[in-house]
Amino acid sequence: MLALNQLDVRAAKMSVEDGYGTGVFAVRPRFGRAPVPEILADAMRAALEGTLPLADRLRQREADYRQDGARSAPPRISWHNGEVTGTATGIVEVRAGDRAGLLYRLTAAIAAEGLDVTSARIETLGADAVDSFYVANPSGSPVEPEQRERVDAALVAATRGAQPPSVIDTPQ
Protein backbone atom coordinates (compact mmCIF):
# COMPACT_ATOMS: atom_id res chain seq x y z
CA MET A 1 0.00 0.00 0.00
CA LEU A 2 2.83 2.37 0.85
CA ALA A 3 4.56 1.76 -2.49
CA LEU A 4 1.32 2.50 -4.35
CA ASN A 5 1.28 5.90 -2.67
CA GLN A 6 4.86 6.74 -3.67
CA LEU A 7 6.30 6.04 -0.23
CA ASP A 8 9.63 4.22 0.00
CA VAL A 9 9.95 2.05 3.09
CA ARG A 10 13.33 2.77 4.66
CA ALA A 11 12.81 0.59 7.75
CA ALA A 12 10.01 -1.28 9.45
CA LYS A 13 9.37 -3.47 12.44
CA MET A 14 6.44 -5.87 12.39
CA SER A 15 5.08 -8.17 15.05
CA VAL A 16 2.07 -10.38 15.60
CA GLU A 17 0.71 -11.10 19.06
CA ASP A 18 -2.58 -12.70 20.03
CA GLY A 19 -3.70 -12.65 16.41
CA TYR A 20 -3.13 -8.91 15.94
CA GLY A 21 -0.40 -7.44 13.77
CA THR A 22 1.46 -4.23 14.55
CA GLY A 23 3.70 -2.43 12.10
CA VAL A 24 5.86 0.64 12.48
CA PHE A 25 7.20 2.00 9.19
CA ALA A 26 9.81 4.65 8.50
CA VAL A 27 8.94 5.96 5.04
CA ARG A 28 10.14 8.66 2.70
CA PRO A 29 8.04 10.17 -0.09
CA ARG A 30 9.49 9.30 -3.49
CA PHE A 31 8.21 12.58 -4.94
CA GLY A 32 7.26 15.73 -3.05
CA ARG A 33 4.93 15.36 -0.09
CA ALA A 34 3.54 12.37 1.70
CA PRO A 35 -0.08 11.44 0.90
CA VAL A 36 -2.94 12.51 3.14
CA PRO A 37 -3.20 10.02 6.05
CA GLU A 38 -6.95 9.53 5.54
CA ILE A 39 -6.34 8.47 1.93
CA LEU A 40 -3.77 5.92 3.08
CA ALA A 41 -6.14 4.61 5.74
CA ASP A 42 -8.98 4.21 3.23
CA ALA A 43 -6.69 2.37 0.81
CA MET A 44 -5.43 0.10 3.60
CA ARG A 45 -9.02 -0.79 4.54
CA ALA A 46 -9.80 -1.60 0.90
CA ALA A 47 -6.72 -3.83 0.68
CA LEU A 48 -7.62 -5.69 3.86
CA GLU A 49 -11.23 -6.13 2.70
CA GLY A 50 -9.98 -7.55 -0.61
CA THR A 51 -11.55 -4.84 -2.77
CA LEU A 52 -8.20 -3.41 -3.91
CA PRO A 53 -6.17 -5.72 -6.20
CA LEU A 54 -2.72 -5.03 -4.72
CA ALA A 55 -0.74 -7.41 -6.93
CA ASP A 56 -2.19 -5.93 -10.13
CA ARG A 57 -1.67 -2.35 -8.96
CA LEU A 58 1.93 -3.04 -7.92
CA ARG A 59 2.64 -4.76 -11.24
CA GLN A 60 1.31 -1.69 -13.07
CA ARG A 61 3.32 0.69 -10.90
CA GLU A 62 6.48 -1.28 -11.57
CA ALA A 63 5.79 -1.17 -15.30
CA ASP A 64 5.10 2.57 -15.13
CA TYR A 65 8.48 3.18 -13.49
CA ARG A 66 10.21 0.60 -15.69
CA GLN A 67 11.81 -1.21 -12.77
CA ASP A 68 13.23 -4.32 -14.35
CA GLY A 69 15.11 -5.37 -11.23
CA ALA A 70 18.34 -5.90 -13.16
CA ARG A 71 21.23 -6.12 -10.71
CA SER A 72 24.79 -7.23 -10.89
CA ALA A 73 24.53 -9.26 -7.67
CA PRO A 74 21.92 -11.99 -7.28
CA PRO A 75 19.65 -11.98 -4.23
CA ARG A 76 20.90 -13.81 -1.13
CA ILE A 77 18.60 -15.89 1.05
CA SER A 78 19.89 -17.21 4.38
CA TRP A 79 18.33 -19.00 7.35
CA HIS A 80 19.26 -18.38 11.00
CA ASN A 81 17.64 -20.96 13.24
CA GLY A 82 19.97 -20.54 16.22
CA GLU A 83 18.47 -17.12 16.97
CA VAL A 84 14.78 -18.14 17.00
CA THR A 85 12.68 -16.84 19.88
CA GLY A 86 8.99 -16.72 20.75
CA THR A 87 6.62 -18.48 18.37
CA ALA A 88 8.99 -18.37 15.38
CA THR A 89 10.43 -21.66 14.15
CA GLY A 90 12.89 -20.07 11.72
CA ILE A 91 14.38 -16.77 10.57
CA VAL A 92 14.89 -16.11 6.89
CA GLU A 93 16.90 -13.12 5.70
CA VAL A 94 16.59 -11.72 2.19
CA ARG A 95 19.17 -9.36 0.70
CA ALA A 96 18.20 -8.03 -2.70
CA GLY A 97 17.87 -4.94 -4.82
CA ASP A 98 15.00 -2.82 -3.60
CA ARG A 99 12.06 -2.24 -5.92
CA ALA A 100 8.44 -1.15 -5.68
CA GLY A 101 6.32 -3.76 -3.93
CA LEU A 102 9.24 -5.96 -2.86
CA LEU A 103 8.05 -6.30 0.74
CA TYR A 104 4.56 -7.26 -0.46
CA ARG A 105 5.94 -9.90 -2.84
CA LEU A 106 8.30 -11.36 -0.20
CA THR A 107 5.60 -11.72 2.45
CA ALA A 108 3.13 -13.13 -0.08
CA ALA A 109 5.76 -15.69 -1.18
CA ILE A 110 6.34 -16.78 2.43
CA ALA A 111 2.59 -17.10 3.05
CA ALA A 112 2.06 -18.98 -0.22
CA GLU A 113 4.58 -21.58 0.99
CA GLY A 114 2.56 -22.19 4.15
CA LEU A 115 4.49 -20.15 6.71
CA ASP A 116 3.29 -17.36 8.97
CA VAL A 117 5.41 -14.25 9.55
CA THR A 118 5.41 -13.66 13.31
CA SER A 119 7.80 -10.71 13.23
CA ALA A 120 9.97 -8.87 10.73
CA ARG A 121 12.79 -6.35 10.57
CA ILE A 122 12.92 -4.42 7.33
CA GLU A 123 15.76 -2.15 6.23
CA THR A 124 16.63 -0.38 3.02
CA LEU A 125 20.30 0.46 2.68
CA GLY A 126 20.79 2.58 -0.41
CA ALA A 127 19.48 0.54 -3.33
CA ASP A 128 19.39 -2.70 -1.33
CA ALA A 129 16.77 -4.25 0.93
CA VAL A 130 17.85 -6.33 3.92
CA ASP A 131 14.71 -7.95 5.29
CA SER A 132 14.54 -10.54 8.08
CA PHE A 133 11.36 -12.51 8.65
CA TYR A 134 10.68 -14.57 11.76
CA VAL A 135 8.53 -17.39 10.42
CA ALA A 136 6.50 -20.20 11.92
CA ASN A 137 4.71 -23.25 10.63
CA PRO A 138 1.07 -23.09 11.74
CA SER A 139 1.62 -26.61 13.16
CA GLY A 140 4.50 -25.35 15.33
CA SER A 141 6.95 -27.77 13.75
CA PRO A 142 10.36 -26.61 12.52
CA VAL A 143 10.78 -25.52 8.91
CA GLU A 144 11.90 -28.67 7.09
CA PRO A 145 14.71 -28.59 4.47
CA GLU A 146 12.29 -29.30 1.59
CA GLN A 147 10.05 -26.44 2.68
CA ARG A 148 13.10 -24.16 2.98
CA GLU A 149 14.02 -24.95 -0.61
CA ARG A 150 10.52 -24.05 -1.80
CA VAL A 151 10.56 -20.84 0.26
CA ASP A 152 14.01 -19.94 -1.10
CA ALA A 153 12.85 -20.42 -4.70
CA ALA A 154 9.69 -18.38 -4.08
CA LEU A 155 11.69 -15.55 -2.45
CA VAL A 156 14.22 -15.41 -5.29
CA ALA A 157 11.34 -15.25 -7.77
CA ALA A 158 9.75 -12.46 -5.70
CA THR A 159 12.96 -10.41 -5.77
CA ARG A 160 12.81 -10.60 -9.57
CA GLY A 161 9.25 -9.28 -9.65
CA ALA A 162 7.31 -12.54 -9.83
CA GLN A 163 3.86 -12.35 -8.31
CA PRO A 164 3.16 -15.31 -6.01
CA PRO A 165 -0.38 -16.48 -5.41
CA SER A 166 -1.67 -13.78 -3.11
CA VAL A 167 -3.23 -14.45 0.23
CA ILE A 168 -3.98 -10.74 0.59
CA ASP A 169 -5.85 -10.23 -2.69
CA THR A 170 -8.12 -13.21 -2.08
CA PRO A 171 -11.21 -12.30 -0.02
CA GLN A 172 -11.60 -14.71 2.89
Secondary structure, 3 states (H helix, E strand, C coil): CCHHHCEEEEEEEEEEECCEEEEEEEEEECCCCCCCHHHHHHHHHHHHHCCCCHHHHHHHHHHHCCCCCCCCCCCEEEECHHHCCCCCCEEEEEEEECCCCHHHHHHHHHHHCCCEEEEEEEEEECCEEEEEEEEECCCCCCCCHHHHHHHHHHHHHHHCCCCCCCCCCCCC
